[in-house]
Amino acid sequence: MKKYTIAFTMFVVLGLLLSACGGTATADTKLEEILARGTLIVSTDPAYPPQSELVEGGKRAENTKCAADQHTASELSGFDIDVSVAIAEKLGVEACFVTPDWTLITGGNWANRWDISVGSMTITPERMEKLYFTQPYYTTPAAFFVHTDNTSYAQPGDLAGKTIGGCTGCTYDMYLAGTLQIPGETINLVVDDPQFMGYETDLNALQDLALGDGMRLDAVLTAQPTGVGAISDGLPLKQLGDPVYFEYLAAAVDIATTPDPESFVQKITDVILELHADGTLLQLSEQYYGLDLTTAAGEFDWEMLNQFK
Amino acid sequence: MAVEFLQTPGKPPEDPHIAMGQALMAQQRKERLILMVRIGVVWVGLIIFLIIVLLQLDFDPSYVLAHYPFVLEGLLITLGISLASIAAATVLALVGAMGRLSRNPLAQGISGFYVSLVRGTPLLIQIYIIYLGLPQIGKTLISMGHPQLGQLFVLTGVQSGILALSLNYGAYMTEIFRAGIQSISHGQREAAESLGMNRWQIMRRVILPQAVRIIIPDIGNQFIAMQKDSAQVSVMGIWEMTYRANRFARQDSKFMEMFVIAAAFYWLLTIVSSWLEGLLERKLAHAYER
């Protein structure tokens, strides 16, 4: 009899496992469903500090509404996490986190496993085929950096015909080749005839530039925070002029979300605009990056994306 | 008889050959022990050598000491997923083996197809199909007006992981179970038939109790292999040991340190599991020792 009992127990356990996910959806829109549930399920890949990382010794919050396979904000930290918590607070719900691979997030078709990605995702035309983007919550400004010894360049336009380094296949590469497109922004190539030198990462390019003015490179085009970080690490570099373009980083929602996610995307956009207006995002940006990366994102014209056709 | 004679109190052994035999056994035991000690010394030497090499290569031992508890927290999840999966795989394998051995073409066809299909595809692909592929079926079912049924196809990461590992190991273990059952001599079956038992009774009362002794050590081996294969569920964002080591490493770019921690815990886990499996094997063999 014992063997039957064991087999029976196993089937029951399996059945429970499989039926645990049979939640019933009665709401008409995603927003209603989230408000009724009381939790906002956010996906984040904690592989990218300082945006999102794991907290050592982080304990699951008590009295949480998050499901057993979701994580509470106390177990993670970073700019994206704080922004998620701020968004959830404005909605009056609790932020819960799941951590799938980044490629699973950007690929869309989330099967309603999570509601939203707050993952510093750049708005690109390819991604817009699978995802709805909200108002961006911050930007990555792209700026030129030159050696501190240099005195002959005053603005990016002075770099005509010079050798400029950057990571291969990044937006910097595309910008210098004149092929970069960013939804919601007109891009003007301010440098005539740049000679692009590709590197595996931006940091390699910055290190080559630091060897001396014009020794291997005349300038590097990279993310402003990356360049500023290299300078604070002691590299003899300086920023040349203002950023030349902005990459807008926004929260994203799967287009295939059910029920209807449009009012949800609209609501998150309103919430992010509020967070821009009341200075919450600016304060977080200063805290994590020591820079104002948010103002340009608040001025972004979200309606221009024209996503709900 | 000689043993009984020896055990009689007050009578010293008179047979000089017994003393010689005992001396020989003691000598062999001693030699085995010395060999074990020497092998142990080689192991310790290899471990020290590896540590020295690592230390030469910008390896930070204090980082390991400071951050190993973070990886250790994932041990229970690794173990839990493996235990749940091996339990489900055992049930699957038992059913699969019955199918493989039955004379019913439908049962044999289904189980043979299952074993071939699952053993012929990588575990990672199976995980992706269950986690990313099945929801497409679910979506179709929901749009066709079966929301409850459709939801069943959208599994969470943990559910997908357990299902994939169970299906995968169930297929390998089907063959183990089949071999175990077939290893019981045909005479046993004939004897049981002559007592008037039907096929089901023979299987349950005669064949399986004996086959289990052969199968259980192999289940143990599969369990050990599964503990390591469970690392692959980390792609779905389950915070087991591999995931924790991988994601934490990126904070300070200490990949070597964090993966060495994870490797060490997997190794320890399998050593402990092998030892437990050995104990179990010896216990099962007890009844058959002469």
Interface residues (C-beta under 8 A of the other chain):
Chain A: A7 M10 F11 V13 L14 L17 L18 S19 A20 C21 G22 G23 T24 A25 D45 P46 A47 Y48 P49 E53 L54 E56 G57 D69 H71 V98 T99 P100 D101 L104 N109 A111 N112 R113 A256 T258
Chain B: H67 P69 F70 A84 A87 A88 T90 V91 L94 L132 P135 Q136 G138 K139 I142 P147 Q148 Q151 L152 V154 L155 T156 G157 V158 Q159 I162 V235 M236 G237 I238 W239 Y243 R244 N246 R247 F248 R250 Q251
